[in-house]
Structure formats: structure tokens, C-alpha cells
Amino acid sequence: MSPKRKDIPNGMPDFKRLINPTLEALQSLGGSATVNEIHSEVIKNMQLSEKIIDFLHSDHTSQTEIQYRLGWARTYLKNYGIIEKTQRGIWTILPTHKDIKSVNVDECVNTVRNLSSNKKNNHTNPEANHNFEDASMELPAENKPWRKKLYHILINMNPYAFERLTQLLLRECGFDDVHVTKKSGDGGIDGTGKLKIGILSFQVAFQCKRYRGVVGSPEIRDFRGSLTTNIEKGIFITTGSFSKQAVEEASTPGKQRIELIDGENFISKLAEFGIGLKERKDYEIDENFFNTI
């Protein structure tokens, strides 16, 4: 079990303080939202500082601490019967609770923990004392150990191999004519492709950055500056995360918008398309059933 970190910024909300803001974010977004939409809405509504937003959960993941804790907040709301996740990973408020504005946090946490204490889970939280989660609960999907292992593999890949992996992923996402430039490390364009949506097609350039840490706004500006006039869309892909300033720079009005794919999104897309990953199903044993039958 990992010791509690001492370097977490002051004011970092624990997962309990994120439960109702998560529900409020879903309500304001129409009752359904992606993980990224919930994250953006919560940090905006809570007016969290850049220091809190950009703080990484550990040196072995691209996930930020606030993303990690939001994962637990969603899990508690799900197990409490308020929200659910669709097969495509969209979080929605259940129709029976469509008008709910908030929950009693202590009641939610205690109810879920009482339910989980009666079950034997195959996956427990090795960092239970770090963020005050219950070790008997199954980890949120976004916090599973396989993601950390895959992150370690990606961060240690040959840079050209990572570009080929990105090329494959973009093709699975619907891109055509995807080419890498073979000029890795120059800070500019690493590849190009075409994205067709209906009768429209867009010339796209991308940069791949195997990065352990937070990508800042200077990298976004440098990438934008390398885009030629025939490029209609730019995509910045990294194994790391993007700082608040980088996100703002990427969507600055009046400038060419840069789409961002961080390490968490990259890993999720690999899982979605089954690239280098195979889903393994398992069973939870109801020992009480066998003991009482």
C-alpha cells in the first residue's frame, strides 16, 4: 500500500468533495457527458488553480490527481445508483434521478462501502489510504492497473514505433492517407492524413510526443507555427497530459484550433479499437451463495 504523498497541493479536493460537483456537471451538460467534459466542467465550476489541475497522480501515469479522484467520485455515484456509463463510455444520469441536484455525500459513501464490504472483489485499490477510498471497492475503470502498465510501455517505446502506433490508431479512427514524416524530435509535424466526414474532407497534421509529464503552451504554439497553409486541422498527441494553459492556447479564438489527445485518451482509444489489447472477462464469486445454499 502506497504511503500518503506529502507534496499534494493545498486545496486539492478529495473524492468526497467531488461527488456533488460531478453530479452538478452532468446536470449542466444535459444529463450526459464524456469524462473530459465532466473534468472541464468541474474544474471550471470549482475554480481550481492551475497547480491543482496540472498536478500528476504519480510519475508512472499520465493521469492527473484530479482526474484520478474524479474517477472515484463517478464510481461512488454509479454504485449508489445515480449515474451509469454506456458501452461507449458516456456517463449519464439515470432517468429516475434526472432532476436530482445533489446527494448526501456521507450517506452515499457509507451505503456504497457497506455494499462493497459484502463482496469479494478481484481488483482492490492499492492506494486506499492515499485518497481516502475504500480498499474493498473495485477500482474505477480509468484507474485500473493495466493502464499504468500500458503507459510504461508507451513511454519506453522507440519514438518511430510510437509514430507508427499513432498512424495505426488514426486509421482506425477514420483517417486516410496517413503518413509519418520520419523527422521525429524536430518539434514540428510528425505526420499528415485526411479525415473524411460525410462529403467533407480535411487535411490534418499531427505531432506525437512521448512525454513523461505535462505539455505546456509553448509546445502548442510551436506546433501551430509549423503548420502550413494547406493544413486545415492540427492534432497534438502525447503520452503525457496538457497543462491548463496548453488547453487554453489550443483553443484560443482567432488562432488555428489544435485538437489535443493526452495519454489517458490515447490509452482509451487503444482499448476501444483493441489495438495491442485484448479484453479479459472475469467472474465475481458470491461466497455467501455457496455457503448458504
Secondary structure, 3 states (H helix, E strand, C coil): CCCCCCCCCCCCCCHHHHHHHHHHHHHHCCCEECHHHHHHHHHHHHCCCHHHHHCECCCCCCCEHHHHHHHHHHHHHHHCCCEEECCCCCEEECHHHCCCCCCCHHHHHHHHHHHHHCCCCCCCCCCCCCCCCCCCCCCCHHHCHHHHHHHHHHHCCCHHHHHHHHHHHHHHCCEEEEEECCCCCCCCCCEEEEEEECCEEEEEEEEEECCCCEECHHHHHHHHHHCCCCCCEEEEEECCEECHHHHHHHCCCCCCCEEEECHHHHHHHHHHHCCCCCCCCCCCCCHHHHHHC
